[in-house]
């Protein structure tokens, strides 16, 4: 191997270590914070996943350059690795979509909970005015807010499961690709 080949190989390895590892860690951490209803951390993990997912394209770029320089495009493991990379990248796009949906649902649930708390704090004044009918008071208004909160939390729970399963599958694909790279 020439110096140029070794330099591209090191860039390929460095890009893999510094983009795939942190991106996978962010993806695998997301379900825990969705379960804890921590929208701030979920937003941070979504941005982290997005940055590192697009950073994985550097791994692909350096891998293609290295494969072209060493004339190994005809080997089966290169074709398998490229195919697995494309599948993993598509899964990353789905994961980012699901993270965005979960974040939106958590934000909406938090907003509905705040609105519910504000309406619960409103008390009728004792002025001798007639009491309103039971279906028009704060309790009647709060019921849709509680239902909206529950629906949004249900959406977040569904997205949490999808993120966990797609994240695990993506991590497995990265491991198989790593085995191919180390084996050859």
Residue frames as qw, qx, qy, qz and C-alpha x, y, z in Angstrom:
[[0.000, 0.888, 0.460, 0.000, 0.00, 0.00, 0.00],
 [0.392, 0.461, -0.022, 0.795, 1.26, 3.43, -0.89],
 [0.142, -0.146, -0.443, 0.873, 1.26, 6.42, 1.42],
 [0.366, -0.063, -0.200, -0.907, -1.84, 7.81, -0.31],
 [0.629, -0.235, -0.685, -0.283, -3.70, 4.53, 0.18],
 [0.466, -0.249, -0.680, 0.508, -2.77, 4.47, 3.86],
 [0.028, 0.049, 0.201, -0.978, -3.80, 8.10, 4.32],
 [0.530, -0.147, -0.364, -0.752, -7.23, 7.47, 2.77],
 [0.624, -0.227, -0.748, 0.029, -7.58, 4.29, 4.85],
 [0.296, -0.199, -0.565, 0.744, -6.91, 6.26, 8.04],
 [0.257, -0.006, -0.019, -0.966, -9.39, 8.94, 6.98],
 [0.609, -0.184, -0.611, -0.472, -11.95, 6.21, 6.30],
 [0.557, -0.258, -0.723, 0.316, -11.38, 4.64, 9.73],
 [0.128, -0.125, -0.375, 0.910, -11.39, 8.01, 11.53],
 [0.401, -0.104, -0.238, -0.878, -14.62, 9.05, 9.81],
 [0.641, -0.255, -0.689, -0.224, -16.22, 5.73, 10.81],
 [0.462, -0.237, -0.653, 0.551, -15.12, 6.03, 14.43],
 [0.078, -0.205, -0.282, 0.934, -16.07, 9.68, 14.85],
 [0.423, -0.007, -0.236, -0.875, -19.40, 9.63, 12.99],
 [0.640, -0.166, -0.679, -0.319, -20.95, 6.17, 13.22],
 [0.433, -0.160, -0.748, 0.477, -20.17, 5.63, 16.91],
 [0.052, 0.168, 0.383, -0.907, -21.60, 8.89, 18.30],
 [0.481, -0.011, -0.345, -0.806, -24.56, 8.76, 15.93],
 [0.606, -0.179, -0.765, -0.126, -25.44, 5.25, 17.07],
 [0.282, -0.193, -0.670, 0.659, -25.08, 6.28, 20.71],
 [0.242, 0.085, 0.102, -0.961, -27.47, 9.21, 20.17],
 [0.590, -0.077, -0.544, -0.592, -30.01, 6.97, 18.46],
 [0.576, -0.189, -0.786, 0.125, -29.86, 4.33, 21.17],
 [0.157, -0.155, -0.542, 0.811, -30.28, 6.98, 23.91],
 [0.271, -0.164, -0.245, -0.916, -33.36, 8.58, 22.37],
 [0.557, -0.388, -0.660, -0.320, -36.01, 6.04, 23.51],
 [0.463, -0.331, -0.613, 0.549, -35.06, 6.49, 27.18],
 [0.058, -0.189, -0.171, 0.965, -35.62, 10.25, 27.04],
 [0.403, -0.225, -0.490, -0.739, -38.87, 9.85, 25.10],
 [0.563, -0.396, -0.724, 0.036, -40.08, 7.55, 27.87],
 [0.371, -0.380, -0.440, 0.724, -39.03, 10.17, 30.46],
 [0.158, 0.875, 0.443, 0.113, -40.86, 12.87, 28.40],
 [0.381, -0.650, 0.114, 0.648, -37.77, 15.05, 28.22],
 [0.585, 0.762, 0.268, 0.070, -38.38, 17.02, 25.03],
 [0.010, -0.931, 0.335, 0.144, -35.25, 19.16, 25.45],
 [0.444, -0.445, 0.749, 0.211, -32.91, 16.16, 25.42],
 [0.679, 0.383, 0.619, 0.092, -34.87, 14.46, 22.63],
 [0.393, 0.916, 0.042, -0.067, -34.41, 17.62, 20.54],
 [0.170, -0.788, 0.569, 0.164, -30.70, 17.61, 21.27],
 [0.587, -0.134, 0.784, 0.150, -30.44, 13.91, 20.34],
 [0.635, 0.654, 0.410, -0.017, -32.39, 14.56, 17.13],
 [0.245, 0.935, -0.240, -0.095, -29.94, 17.28, 16.09],
 [0.369, -0.581, 0.714, 0.125, -27.00, 15.07, 17.06],
 [0.699, 0.182, 0.688, 0.072, -28.37, 12.17, 15.05],
 [0.552, 0.811, 0.185, -0.054, -28.94, 14.40, 12.04],
 [0.043, 0.885, -0.446, -0.127, -25.39, 15.81, 12.11],
 [0.404, -0.427, 0.802, 0.102, -23.68, 12.45, 12.58],
 [0.732, 0.360, 0.577, -0.046, -25.94, 10.66, 10.09],
 [0.541, 0.841, -0.010, -0.014, -24.94, 13.04, 7.34],
 [0.165, -0.786, 0.593, 0.065, -21.34, 12.77, 8.58],
 [0.756, -0.091, 0.645, 0.059, -21.44, 9.06, 7.76],
 [0.702, 0.705, 0.096, -0.023, -21.38, 10.08, 4.11],
 [0.038, 0.833, -0.551, -0.021, -17.68, 10.84, 4.70],
 [0.608, -0.260, 0.750, -0.010, -17.20, 7.17, 5.55],
 [0.761, 0.486, 0.429, -0.014, -18.81, 6.26, 2.24],
 [0.389, 0.904, -0.172, -0.046, -16.77, 8.84, 0.33],
 [0.152, -0.712, 0.686, 0.018, -13.40, 7.75, 1.76],
 [0.704, -0.042, 0.708, -0.045, -14.36, 4.09, 1.32],
 [0.724, 0.642, 0.250, -0.029, -15.19, 4.62, -2.34],
 [0.226, 0.889, -0.397, -0.022, -11.95, 6.54, -2.92],
 [0.400, -0.520, 0.754, -0.026, -9.93, 3.81, -1.20],
 [0.772, 0.206, 0.600, -0.049, -11.69, 1.05, -3.13],
 [0.613, 0.789, 0.033, -0.029, -11.06, 2.86, -6.40],
 [0.035, 0.838, -0.544, -0.001, -7.38, 3.43, -5.55],
 [0.403, -0.369, 0.836, -0.043, -6.82, -0.24, -4.67],
 [0.490, 0.208, -0.632, -0.563, -8.97, -1.60, -7.53],
 [0.053, 0.029, 0.959, -0.276, -11.16, -3.78, -5.27],
 [0.539, 0.123, 0.052, -0.832, -14.60, -2.96, -6.65],
 [0.655, 0.127, -0.638, -0.384, -14.92, -6.51, -8.02],
 [0.199, 0.068, -0.904, 0.371, -14.76, -8.17, -4.59],
 [0.391, -0.517, -0.711, -0.273, -18.02, -9.42, -3.06],
 [0.423, -0.530, -0.524, 0.515, -17.49, -7.91, 0.37],
 [0.102, -0.142, 0.061, 0.983, -17.18, -4.41, -1.10],
 [0.313, -0.288, -0.564, -0.707, -20.52, -4.82, -2.88],
 [0.505, -0.516, -0.690, 0.062, -22.10, -6.22, 0.28],
 [0.353, -0.380, -0.344, 0.783, -20.69, -3.36, 2.37],
 [0.055, -0.023, -0.242, -0.968, -21.96, -0.73, -0.05],
 [0.426, -0.404, -0.659, -0.470, -25.41, -2.32, -0.08],
 [0.508, -0.511, -0.606, 0.337, -25.49, -2.48, 3.71],
 [0.226, -0.200, -0.141, 0.943, -24.39, 1.15, 3.91],
 [0.231, -0.214, -0.407, -0.857, -27.25, 2.26, 1.68],
 [0.532, -0.486, -0.672, -0.169, -29.74, 0.24, 3.76],
 [0.471, -0.419, -0.466, 0.621, -28.34, 1.71, 6.99],
 [0.087, -0.048, 0.044, 0.994, -28.52, 5.24, 5.62],
 [0.382, -0.371, -0.533, -0.658, -32.16, 4.78, 4.61],
 [0.574, -0.508, -0.623, 0.157, -32.86, 3.49, 8.13],
 [0.347, -0.239, -0.264, 0.868, -31.14, 6.59, 9.52],
 [0.157, -0.197, -0.283, -0.925, -33.50, 8.77, 7.50],
 [0.557, -0.474, -0.599, -0.327, -36.48, 6.87, 8.97],
 [0.556, -0.387, -0.519, 0.520, -35.02, 7.21, 12.47],
 [0.153, -0.058, -0.077, 0.983, -34.64, 10.97, 12.07],
 [0.364, -0.345, -0.449, -0.740, -38.25, 11.19, 10.85],
 [0.633, -0.480, -0.607, -0.019, -39.43, 9.22, 13.89],
 [0.442, -0.257, -0.379, 0.771, -37.34, 11.36, 16.25],
 [0.062, -0.132, -0.128, -0.981, -38.92, 14.49, 14.77],
 [0.526, -0.422, -0.537, -0.507, -42.42, 13.02, 15.20],
 [0.623, -0.423, -0.575, 0.319, -41.70, 12.01, 18.81],
 [0.290, -0.116, -0.209, 0.927, -40.32, 15.47, 19.56],
 [0.260, -0.266, -0.303, -0.877, -43.40, 17.11, 18.04],
 [0.624, -0.454, -0.592, -0.233, -45.69, 14.83, 20.06],
 [0.554, -0.334, -0.491, 0.583, -43.79, 15.52, 23.29],
 [0.094, 0.021, -0.040, 0.995, -43.93, 19.27, 22.68],
 [0.427, -0.346, -0.425, -0.720, -47.66, 19.08, 21.94],
 [0.651, -0.437, -0.618, 0.065, -48.30, 16.96, 25.04],
 [0.415, -0.222, -0.365, 0.803, -46.34, 19.43, 27.16],
 [0.105, -0.144, -0.146, -0.973, -48.32, 22.32, 25.69],
 [0.559, -0.417, -0.538, -0.474, -51.63, 20.56, 26.35],
 [0.614, -0.381, -0.583, 0.372, -50.58, 19.78, 29.91],
 [0.216, -0.088, -0.202, 0.951, -49.69, 23.42, 30.52],
 [0.326, -0.260, -0.322, -0.850, -53.03, 24.54, 29.07],
 [0.637, -0.416, -0.635, -0.136, -54.80, 21.99, 31.28],
 [0.500, -0.293, -0.490, 0.652, -52.99, 23.27, 34.38],
 [0.000, -0.058, 0.003, -0.998, -53.89, 26.88, 33.55],
 [0.491, -0.331, -0.440, -0.675, -57.56, 26.01, 33.10],
 [0.638, -0.384, -0.649, 0.157, -57.61, 24.02, 36.34],
 [0.355, -0.169, -0.379, 0.838, -56.31, 27.05, 38.20],
 [0.220, -0.274, -0.206, -0.913, -59.22, 29.21, 37.04],
 [0.098, -0.358, -0.845, 0.385, -61.82, 29.30, 39.84],
 [0.103, -0.701, -0.487, -0.511, -65.26, 30.87, 39.68],
 [0.062, 0.238, -0.384, 0.890, -65.52, 33.93, 41.87],
 [0.152, -0.523, -0.796, 0.264, -68.05, 34.03, 44.66],
 [0.044, 0.004, -0.054, -0.998, -70.19, 36.93, 43.51],
 [0.461, 0.332, 0.569, -0.595, -73.62, 35.43, 43.69],
 [0.463, 0.380, -0.473, -0.646, -73.74, 34.77, 39.96],
 [0.935, 0.038, 0.165, -0.313, -75.53, 31.62, 38.87],
 [0.489, -0.390, 0.741, 0.245, -73.34, 28.57, 38.43],
 [0.452, 0.432, -0.529, -0.574, -72.85, 27.51, 34.84],
 [0.957, 0.061, -0.048, -0.281, -74.03, 24.17, 33.54],
 [0.746, -0.452, 0.460, 0.166, -71.66, 21.27, 34.26],
 [0.805, 0.305, 0.368, 0.352, -70.76, 20.77, 30.60],
 [0.374, 0.845, 0.054, 0.378, -69.41, 24.30, 30.12],
 [0.475, -0.860, 0.183, 0.044, -67.01, 24.69, 33.03],
 [0.018, 0.755, -0.649, -0.090, -63.25, 24.20, 33.28],
 [0.596, -0.161, 0.785, -0.038, -63.66, 20.45, 33.65],
 [0.738, 0.548, 0.385, -0.086, -65.45, 20.22, 30.30],
 [0.382, 0.879, -0.281, -0.051, -62.72, 22.27, 28.66],
 [0.274, -0.645, 0.713, -0.011, -59.95, 20.27, 30.37],
 [0.841, 0.066, 0.528, -0.099, -61.24, 16.90, 29.11],
 [0.759, 0.648, 0.010, 0.072, -60.16, 17.49, 25.49],
 [0.095, 0.839, -0.513, 0.152, -56.77, 18.72, 26.70],
 [0.599, -0.390, 0.686, -0.132, -56.27, 15.51, 28.68],
 [0.866, 0.334, 0.371, -0.032, -57.32, 13.45, 25.66],
 [0.526, 0.820, -0.207, 0.091, -54.93, 15.39, 23.43],
 [0.210, -0.727, 0.638, -0.140, -52.10, 14.86, 25.92],
 [0.761, -0.125, 0.630, -0.094, -52.80, 11.13, 26.04],
 [0.805, 0.566, 0.178, 0.010, -52.93, 10.90, 22.24],
 [0.305, 0.860, -0.392, 0.121, -49.65, 12.77, 21.88],
 [0.408, -0.566, 0.702, -0.142, -47.96, 10.58, 24.48],
 [0.864, 0.154, 0.474, -0.073, -49.24, 7.52, 22.62],
 [0.654, 0.747, -0.095, 0.075, -47.67, 8.81, 19.39],
 [0.014, -0.801, 0.575, -0.164, -44.39, 9.38, 21.24],
 [0.684, -0.302, 0.650, -0.138, -44.51, 5.83, 22.63],
 [0.868, 0.423, 0.259, 0.001, -45.03, 4.37, 19.16],
 [0.452, 0.830, -0.286, 0.158, -42.14, 6.40, 17.77],
 [0.382, -0.677, 0.610, -0.156, -39.99, 5.30, 20.74],
 [0.841, -0.028, 0.540, -0.029, -40.48, 1.67, 19.72],
 [0.745, 0.652, 0.087, 0.109, -39.73, 2.37, 16.07],
 [0.124, 0.879, -0.431, 0.161, -36.56, 4.27, 16.96],
 [0.575, -0.497, 0.641, -0.106, -35.39, 1.45, 19.21],
 [0.866, 0.180, 0.465, 0.041, -35.99, -1.24, 16.60],
 [0.619, 0.766, -0.014, 0.172, -34.56, 0.69, 13.65],
 [0.104, -0.864, 0.470, -0.145, -31.62, 1.82, 15.80],
 [0.718, -0.333, 0.611, -0.016, -30.83, -1.77, 16.78],
 [0.833, 0.429, 0.327, 0.126, -31.03, -2.90, 13.17],
 [0.360, 0.898, -0.190, 0.168, -28.77, -0.05, 12.07],
 [0.364, -0.727, 0.575, -0.088, -26.23, -0.91, 14.77],
 [0.837, -0.031, 0.544, 0.054, -26.27, -4.53, 13.61],
 [0.700, 0.687, 0.113, 0.158, -25.66, -3.44, 10.02],
 [0.066, 0.903, -0.400, 0.143, -22.71, -1.30, 11.13],
 [0.613, -0.489, 0.619, -0.041, -21.28, -4.31, 13.02],
 [0.863, 0.276, 0.407, 0.112, -21.62, -6.61, 10.00],
 [0.494, 0.845, -0.084, 0.185, -19.92, -4.00, 7.83],
 [0.252, -0.814, 0.512, -0.113, -17.13, -3.71, 10.41],
 [0.805, -0.181, 0.563, 0.052, -16.62, -7.47, 10.31],
 [0.766, 0.585, 0.204, 0.170, -16.31, -7.29, 6.51],
 [0.216, 0.920, -0.264, 0.194, -13.75, -4.51, 6.75],
 [0.443, -0.665, 0.595, -0.091, -11.62, -6.23, 9.41],
 [0.879, 0.043, 0.475, 0.025, -11.87, -9.62, 7.73],
 [0.721, 0.522, 0.211, 0.403, -10.49, -8.25, 4.47]]
